[in-house]
Amino acid sequence: MLIGDVSRRCGVSARMLRHYESFGLLRPTGRTGVGYREYSSADLRRIFHIESLRSLGLSLRAVGRALDDPDFTPSALVDDLIRQTRARITAERELLTRLRRIDAAGPTDWQDVLRAVALLRDLSSPRAGQRQRAALASVGEVPVPVEALVEAALGESDPNVAGALRWALAHAGADGLPLLAEGLDAPAPEVRERAVRAVVEIPGGDATTLLRDALRHPDPVVGRYAALALGTRGEPDAVPTLIDMIVGEVNDVDAADALSALATDPATAERIAARLVDLLTHGKLGASARGRLAQALAGIPGDTTSRALAGLTGDDDRAVALTASYVLTLRTAPTGR
């Protein structure tokens, strides 16, 4: 069979067949009387074997070893090909992600494209200052797609850069919330914390709804950040978590401030006071916890709170009793002349 027939049958160009021959991979069985190459059935099988191995990503040198070296074992080579292929797939996915983000930025000309590329590159810079400048610059004429901001925020450990990224996400509004919601369920606790801290700074009802759901999160850190934010947003659902934070001495001052903000609503103030009184009466709390609750009662108006403080003035622990007496005195003192 001549080279043209072989090329049509095997789907390999005549030029490539000559290249295989020059490389030593393929040797035609014979020649015609006028010097044309003649290929046998065995030659065709070898061509198919060469093409099969090349389809796996083997170099021509490796193909030759695989076909001609009886001691050649494929396991190490295949493992190496797997690693190379995974690296190539990762690189291609990263490129696809970068292209999608540039497209999402809505560039109108190549200058916009170049600015978007520069911002995306700077967001992954090893230098914190450069990442921070990129985060601050992302709120501009060529905004960075929100998914890039969320990815950067969830992976950022530098507090200054993280703050800039949260600021940028707050400007993006609710667009980043679905991705941040996924971050709340990330395996790594530090990622969950970064996600909830980002949600806290996003205004609007959608963020409040997500924070309300986060109160029941199995990670207590997520629930506490959500409770503090909801307290400042006037959401009474945060009350139980805030009180638990005071009892457990976890950001208790901030939790007390959030309770005080919630207590501007009379109904919520009564609910808070009733829960605190129940804890003080039946909670079997230690002296330090009772003292923190006495201090928290200072920001809760109403007769129920005053009665609870009056009861604490006789507490067995002198420090708790003095704290309650002092707070009660402040509540009953005249506010002016």
Contacts in CASP RR format, 6 or more apart in sequence:
PFRMAT RR
TARGET T0000
AUTHOR 0000-0000-0000
METHOD contacts of the structure
MODEL  1
MLIGDVSRRCGVSARMLRHYESFGLLRPTGRTGVGYREYSSADLRRIFHI
ESLRSLGLSLRAVGRALDDPDFTPSALVDDLIRQTRARITAERELLTRLR
RIDAAGPTDWQDVLRAVALLRDLSSPRAGQRQRAALASVGEVPVPVEALV
EAALGESDPNVAGALRWALAHAGADGLPLLAEGLDAPAPEVRERAVRAVV
EIPGGDATTLLRDALRHPDPVVGRYAALALGTRGEPDAVPTLIDMIVGEV
NDVDAADALSALATDPATAERIAARLVDLLTHGKLGASARGRLAQALAGI
PGDTTSRALAGLTGDDDRAVALTASYVLTLRTAPTGR
1 9 0 8 1.000
1 38 0 8 1.000
1 39 0 8 1.000
1 40 0 8 1.000
1 44 0 8 1.000
2 32 0 8 1.000
2 36 0 8 1.000
2 37 0 8 1.000
2 38 0 8 1.000
2 39 0 8 1.000
3 14 0 8 1.000
3 17 0 8 1.000
3 18 0 8 1.000
3 28 0 8 1.000
3 36 0 8 1.000
3 37 0 8 1.000
3 39 0 8 1.000
4 14 0 8 1.000
6 12 0 8 1.000
6 17 0 8 1.000
6 39 0 8 1.000
6 43 0 8 1.000
6 44 0 8 1.000
6 47 0 8 1.000
7 13 0 8 1.000
7 14 0 8 1.000
7 17 0 8 1.000
9 44 0 8 1.000
10 44 0 8 1.000
10 47 0 8 1.000
10 48 0 8 1.000
10 51 0 8 1.000
12 47 0 8 1.000
12 51 0 8 1.000
17 26 0 8 1.000
17 47 0 8 1.000
20 26 0 8 1.000
20 47 0 8 1.000
20 50 0 8 1.000
20 60 0 8 1.000
21 27 0 8 1.000
21 28 0 8 1.000
21 37 0 8 1.000
23 60 0 8 1.000
24 64 0 8 1.000
25 50 0 8 1.000
25 60 0 8 1.000
25 63 0 8 1.000
25 64 0 8 1.000
25 67 0 8 1.000
26 43 0 8 1.000
26 46 0 8 1.000
26 47 0 8 1.000
26 50 0 8 1.000
27 43 0 8 1.000
28 37 0 8 1.000
28 38 0 8 1.000
28 39 0 8 1.000
28 43 0 8 1.000
29 38 0 8 1.000
29 39 0 8 1.000
29 40 0 8 1.000
29 42 0 8 1.000
29 43 0 8 1.000
30 37 0 8 1.000
30 38 0 8 1.000
31 37 0 8 1.000
31 38 0 8 1.000
32 38 0 8 1.000
39 47 0 8 1.000
46 67 0 8 1.000
49 67 0 8 1.000
50 63 0 8 1.000
50 67 0 8 1.000
53 62 0 8 1.000
53 63 0 8 1.000
53 66 0 8 1.000
53 67 0 8 1.000
54 60 0 8 1.000
54 63 0 8 1.000
56 78 0 8 1.000
56 81 0 8 1.000
57 81 0 8 1.000
58 66 0 8 1.000
58 77 0 8 1.000
58 81 0 8 1.000
62 77 0 8 1.000
65 72 0 8 1.000
66 72 0 8 1.000
66 74 0 8 1.000
66 77 0 8 1.000
98 117 0 8 1.000
98 120 0 8 1.000
100 145 0 8 1.000
101 116 0 8 1.000
101 120 0 8 1.000
101 144 0 8 1.000
101 145 0 8 1.000
101 147 0 8 1.000
101 148 0 8 1.000
102 113 0 8 1.000
102 116 0 8 1.000
102 117 0 8 1.000
102 120 0 8 1.000
104 145 0 8 1.000
104 147 0 8 1.000
105 112 0 8 1.000
105 116 0 8 1.000
105 142 0 8 1.000
105 143 0 8 1.000
105 144 0 8 1.000
105 145 0 8 1.000
106 112 0 8 1.000
107 113 0 8 1.000
107 116 0 8 1.000
107 142 0 8 1.000
112 141 0 8 1.000
112 142 0 8 1.000
115 141 0 8 1.000
115 142 0 8 1.000
116 142 0 8 1.000
116 144 0 8 1.000
119 134 0 8 1.000
119 137 0 8 1.000
119 138 0 8 1.000
119 142 0 8 1.000
119 144 0 8 1.000
120 144 0 8 1.000
120 148 0 8 1.000
122 130 0 8 1.000
122 131 0 8 1.000
122 133 0 8 1.000
122 134 0 8 1.000
123 131 0 8 1.000
123 134 0 8 1.000
123 135 0 8 1.000
123 138 0 8 1.000
123 144 0 8 1.000
123 148 0 8 1.000
123 149 0 8 1.000
123 152 0 8 1.000
124 131 0 8 1.000
124 152 0 8 1.000
125 131 0 8 1.000
125 134 0 8 1.000
128 158 0 8 1.000
128 160 0 8 1.000
128 161 0 8 1.000
129 160 0 8 1.000
129 161 0 8 1.000
131 152 0 8 1.000
131 156 0 8 1.000
131 158 0 8 1.000
131 161 0 8 1.000
132 158 0 8 1.000
132 160 0 8 1.000
132 161 0 8 1.000
132 164 0 8 1.000
134 144 0 8 1.000
135 149 0 8 1.000
135 152 0 8 1.000
135 161 0 8 1.000
135 163 0 8 1.000
135 164 0 8 1.000
135 165 0 8 1.000
135 167 0 8 1.000
135 168 0 8 1.000
136 164 0 8 1.000
136 167 0 8 1.000
136 168 0 8 1.000
138 144 0 8 1.000
138 149 0 8 1.000
138 168 0 8 1.000
139 167 0 8 1.000
139 168 0 8 1.000
139 171 0 8 1.000
143 172 0 8 1.000
144 168 0 8 1.000
146 169 0 8 1.000
146 172 0 8 1.000
146 175 0 8 1.000
146 176 0 8 1.000
146 179 0 8 1.000
147 176 0 8 1.000
147 179 0 8 1.000
149 165 0 8 1.000
149 168 0 8 1.000
149 169 0 8 1.000
149 172 0 8 1.000
149 176 0 8 1.000
150 169 0 8 1.000
150 176 0 8 1.000
150 179 0 8 1.000
150 180 0 8 1.000
150 198 0 8 1.000
151 179 0 8 1.000
152 165 0 8 1.000
153 162 0 8 1.000
153 165 0 8 1.000
153 166 0 8 1.000
153 169 0 8 1.000
153 194 0 8 1.000
153 195 0 8 1.000
153 198 0 8 1.000
154 180 0 8 1.000
154 183 0 8 1.000
154 186 0 8 1.000
154 191 0 8 1.000
154 194 0 8 1.000
154 195 0 8 1.000
154 198 0 8 1.000
155 191 0 8 1.000
155 194 0 8 1.000
156 162 0 8 1.000
156 165 0 8 1.000
156 194 0 8 1.000
157 190 0 8 1.000
162 194 0 8 1.000
162 197 0 8 1.000
165 198 0 8 1.000
166 197 0 8 1.000
166 198 0 8 1.000
166 201 0 8 1.000
167 201 0 8 1.000
169 176 0 8 1.000
169 180 0 8 1.000
169 198 0 8 1.000
169 201 0 8 1.000
169 202 0 8 1.000
170 201 0 8 1.000
170 202 0 8 1.000
170 203 0 8 1.000
173 202 0 8 1.000
173 203 0 8 1.000
173 204 0 8 1.000
173 207 0 8 1.000
174 202 0 8 1.000
174 204 0 8 1.000
174 206 0 8 1.000
174 207 0 8 1.000
176 202 0 8 1.000
177 199 0 8 1.000
177 202 0 8 1.000
177 206 0 8 1.000
177 207 0 8 1.000
177 210 0 8 1.000
180 195 0 8 1.000
180 198 0 8 1.000
180 199 0 8 1.000
180 202 0 8 1.000
180 210 0 8 1.000
181 195 0 8 1.000
181 199 0 8 1.000
181 210 0 8 1.000
183 191 0 8 1.000
183 192 0 8 1.000
183 195 0 8 1.000
184 192 0 8 1.000
184 195 0 8 1.000
184 196 0 8 1.000
184 199 0 8 1.000
184 210 0 8 1.000
184 214 0 8 1.000
184 217 0 8 1.000
184 222 0 8 1.000
185 192 0 8 1.000
186 192 0 8 1.000
186 195 0 8 1.000
189 219 0 8 1.000
189 221 0 8 1.000
192 217 0 8 1.000
192 219 0 8 1.000
192 221 0 8 1.000
192 222 0 8 1.000
193 221 0 8 1.000
193 222 0 8 1.000
193 225 0 8 1.000
195 222 0 8 1.000
196 211 0 8 1.000
196 214 0 8 1.000
196 221 0 8 1.000
196 222 0 8 1.000
196 223 0 8 1.000
196 225 0 8 1.000
196 226 0 8 1.000
197 225 0 8 1.000
199 207 0 8 1.000
199 210 0 8 1.000
199 211 0 8 1.000
199 214 0 8 1.000
199 226 0 8 1.000
199 229 0 8 1.000
200 207 0 8 1.000
200 211 0 8 1.000
200 225 0 8 1.000
200 226 0 8 1.000
200 228 0 8 1.000
200 229 0 8 1.000
208 230 0 8 1.000
208 233 0 8 1.000
208 235 0 8 1.000
211 226 0 8 1.000
211 229 0 8 1.000
211 230 0 8 1.000
211 233 0 8 1.000
211 235 0 8 1.000
212 226 0 8 1.000
212 230 0 8 1.000
212 235 0 8 1.000
212 237 0 8 1.000
214 222 0 8 1.000
214 223 0 8 1.000
214 225 0 8 1.000
214 226 0 8 1.000
215 223 0 8 1.000
215 226 0 8 1.000
215 227 0 8 1.000
215 230 0 8 1.000
215 237 0 8 1.000
215 238 0 8 1.000
215 241 0 8 1.000
216 223 0 8 1.000
217 223 0 8 1.000
217 226 0 8 1.000
223 241 0 8 1.000
224 241 0 8 1.000
224 245 0 8 1.000
224 250 0 8 1.000
224 251 0 8 1.000
226 238 0 8 1.000
226 241 0 8 1.000
227 238 0 8 1.000
227 241 0 8 1.000
227 242 0 8 1.000
227 245 0 8 1.000
227 255 0 8 1.000
227 258 0 8 1.000
228 238 0 8 1.000
228 242 0 8 1.000
228 251 0 8 1.000
228 254 0 8 1.000
228 255 0 8 1.000
228 258 0 8 1.000
230 237 0 8 1.000
230 238 0 8 1.000
230 258 0 8 1.000
231 238 0 8 1.000
231 242 0 8 1.000
231 258 0 8 1.000
231 259 0 8 1.000
231 261 0 8 1.000
231 262 0 8 1.000
232 258 0 8 1.000
232 261 0 8 1.000
234 261 0 8 1.000
234 262 0 8 1.000
234 265 0 8 1.000
234 268 0 8 1.000
235 262 0 8 1.000
236 262 0 8 1.000
236 265 0 8 1.000
236 268 0 8 1.000
236 271 0 8 1.000
238 258 0 8 1.000
238 262 0 8 1.000
239 259 0 8 1.000
239 262 0 8 1.000
239 268 0 8 1.000
239 271 0 8 1.000
239 272 0 8 1.000
239 275 0 8 1.000
240 275 0 8 1.000
242 255 0 8 1.000
242 256 0 8 1.000
242 258 0 8 1.000
242 259 0 8 1.000
242 262 0 8 1.000
243 255 0 8 1.000
243 259 0 8 1.000
243 272 0 8 1.000
243 275 0 8 1.000
243 276 0 8 1.000
243 279 0 8 1.000
243 296 0 8 1.000
245 251 0 8 1.000
245 252 0 8 1.000
245 254 0 8 1.000
245 255 0 8 1.000
246 252 0 8 1.000
246 255 0 8 1.000
246 256 0 8 1.000
246 259 0 8 1.000
246 289 0 8 1.000
246 292 0 8 1.000
246 293 0 8 1.000
246 296 0 8 1.000
247 279 0 8 1.000
247 285 0 8 1.000
247 289 0 8 1.000
247 292 0 8 1.000
247 293 0 8 1.000
248 289 0 8 1.000
249 288 0 8 1.000
249 289 0 8 1.000
249 292 0 8 1.000
252 292 0 8 1.000
252 296 0 8 1.000
255 296 0 8 1.000
256 292 0 8 1.000
256 295 0 8 1.000
256 296 0 8 1.000
256 299 0 8 1.000
259 272 0 8 1.000
259 296 0 8 1.000
259 299 0 8 1.000
259 300 0 8 1.000
260 296 0 8 1.000
260 299 0 8 1.000
260 300 0 8 1.000
262 268 0 8 1.000
262 269 0 8 1.000
262 272 0 8 1.000
263 269 0 8 1.000
263 272 0 8 1.000
263 299 0 8 1.000
263 300 0 8 1.000
263 301 0 8 1.000
266 301 0 8 1.000
269 300 0 8 1.000
269 301 0 8 1.000
269 302 0 8 1.000
269 305 0 8 1.000
270 302 0 8 1.000
270 304 0 8 1.000
272 300 0 8 1.000
273 297 0 8 1.000
273 300 0 8 1.000
273 302 0 8 1.000
273 304 0 8 1.000
273 305 0 8 1.000
273 308 0 8 1.000
274 304 0 8 1.000
276 293 0 8 1.000
276 296 0 8 1.000
276 297 0 8 1.000
276 300 0 8 1.000
276 305 0 8 1.000
276 308 0 8 1.000
277 304 0 8 1.000
277 307 0 8 1.000
277 308 0 8 1.000
279 285 0 8 1.000
279 293 0 8 1.000
280 290 0 8 1.000
280 293 0 8 1.000
280 308 0 8 1.000
280 312 0 8 1.000
285 293 0 8 1.000
287 315 0 8 1.000
287 316 0 8 1.000
287 317 0 8 1.000
287 319 0 8 1.000
287 320 0 8 1.000
290 312 0 8 1.000
290 315 0 8 1.000
290 317 0 8 1.000
290 320 0 8 1.000
291 312 0 8 1.000
291 317 0 8 1.000
291 319 0 8 1.000
291 320 0 8 1.000
291 323 0 8 1.000
291 324 0 8 1.000
294 309 0 8 1.000
294 312 0 8 1.000
294 320 0 8 1.000
294 323 0 8 1.000
294 324 0 8 1.000
294 327 0 8 1.000
295 323 0 8 1.000
295 327 0 8 1.000
297 305 0 8 1.000
297 308 0 8 1.000
297 309 0 8 1.000
297 324 0 8 1.000
297 327 0 8 1.000
298 327 0 8 1.000
298 330 0 8 1.000
298 331 0 8 1.000
299 305 0 8 1.000
305 331 0 8 1.000
306 328 0 8 1.000
306 331 0 8 1.000
306 332 0 8 1.000
309 324 0 8 1.000
309 327 0 8 1.000
309 328 0 8 1.000
309 331 0 8 1.000
310 324 0 8 1.000
310 328 0 8 1.000
311 324 0 8 1.000
312 320 0 8 1.000
312 321 0 8 1.000
312 323 0 8 1.000
312 324 0 8 1.000
313 321 0 8 1.000
313 324 0 8 1.000
313 325 0 8 1.000
313 328 0 8 1.000
314 321 0 8 1.000
314 324 0 8 1.000
315 321 0 8 1.000
315 324 0 8 1.000
END
